[in-house]
Amino acid sequence: MSKEKKAQHREFVQSVITRMNANSFQIKGLMITLVAAFLGIYASNSNITFIIIPLPIVLLFWFLDAYYLQLERKFRGIYNDICDLNTDQKKTTKIFEMNPTLYSGKKFNYWDVFFKSPAISPLYLSVIIGLIILYFYIKCSCH
């Protein structure tokens, strides 16, 4: 594989990684915006259901964010193969091959990303727990 083609292949993979990262960032921002909007609606009319409505929305965004992070990890695996950084057997061997399905295992497992990723789990868990605590606090203080 020529150095020029290898460099171009790295650029293609890096652009995909950057796009996945940007999608993940936008998902987090949109989730926080939606939760803030529902809390604003609650503040204006004091209907407690507007604190619970965002819970499934936050969960949906968590699933979507984990998917993008899993894809990003798989493309990082491709990038590492191109750069000869993997200590394991290379999975990407052809020039301009970008097949994320070749990458599986613990590091690339969806549920491992969903539950154990320090990039997403603390954020989504804290929002969900915060909404639940707020709901019960307001519910108990109203009676």
N, C-alpha and C positions, 0 to 999 in steps of 0.2 A: 504494500500500500504506500503510495507516494506521500511525502510530507504535506504537499499542497492539498491533496484530497483528504488526508487525515485531518488537517486543520479546518477544512471546509465542513467536514462531517461533525467535528467538535462544535463548530459555530451553529450548525443546524440543531444539534441536540441542546446546546446551551440556550438557544432561543425558545425551544419548547419548555425547558426548565423555568426560564424566566416568565413565560406565559402562565404556566401552572402556578407559580408563586404569586403572580399578580392576581390571578383568579381567586386564590385562597385569601389574599389580603382584601379583595373587594367583597368577598363573602362575609368576612368578619365585620367589615365596615357596614355593610347592608344589614346584617343581623343586629348590630348595636343600634343602628338608626331605627329599625322597626320596633325594637324593644322600647327605645326612648319615646317613639311616637305613641305606642300603646299606653305607656306610663303617663304621657301627657294627656291623652284622652281620659284616662282614669282621673287625673288631677282636675280636669275640667268638669266632669259629671259625677264623680265618686261612685261609679259602678265597678264593683270589685272584680267582675268577670274580665275586665280589661287587663288585669294583672295575670290571669291564668291563660288567656288566649295566646300570648306569645310563647308559651312552653312548647307546644308542638312545632311551632315555627323555628325556635332555637334548635330543637332536636333535628329538624330537617336540614338546617344549615350545617349542623355538626356532621351529619352523614355526608353531605355534599363536600364539605371542607376536607373530611378524611379521604374521600375519593380523590380529590385533587392532590392531596399530600402523598397518597399512595402512588399515583401516577408520577409525581415529581421524583419520588424515591426510585422508581423503576427507571426513569430517564437518567437519573444520577448513576445508576448501575451501568447503563449503556455508556454514559460519558466516561466512567472509570475504566470500562473495558477498552474504549478507544484510546485512552491515555495510558493504558497498561498499568493501572493502579490497583486492580483487583488481585488479591492473593489467591483467590479461588480460580477455577477453570473459567475462561472467558466464554461468555454466551453470545456476545456480538462479535462476529468475526468477519463479516462481509462489509465492504465499503458502502456507506450510506444506509446501512441496515438500522432501522429504528423500530424494533418490535418489542414493546414492553411486556408482552405475554410470556417472553422467555424468562422473565425474572419472577421468581416465586420464593416462598420460604418465609421465615419469621420476620425478617427485616421488611419484606414487601407485602406482608399479610394485611388485608384490609382491617380486620378487627384489632390487630396489634397497633396499627396506626390510630384507629378510632379511640382505643382506651388508653394507650401508653405513650402517645406522642406529647412531649412537653410543649409543643407549639400550639396544640388545639385543646387538649383535654382540660387543662386548668381554666381556660377562658370560658368554655361552654358549661362546665360544671359549676363554676362560680356564678354565672348568669342564671342558670336553672335553680340552684340552691338559693340565690338571692331573691328570685321571684317567689319561690315557695315560702321562704321566711317572711317576706313582705306581705304575702297573701294572708298567712296565718296571724301575723302581727296585727294587720288592719282588721281582720275578721274578729279577733279576740278583743281588740280595743273598742270595737263598735258596740259590743253588747254590754 
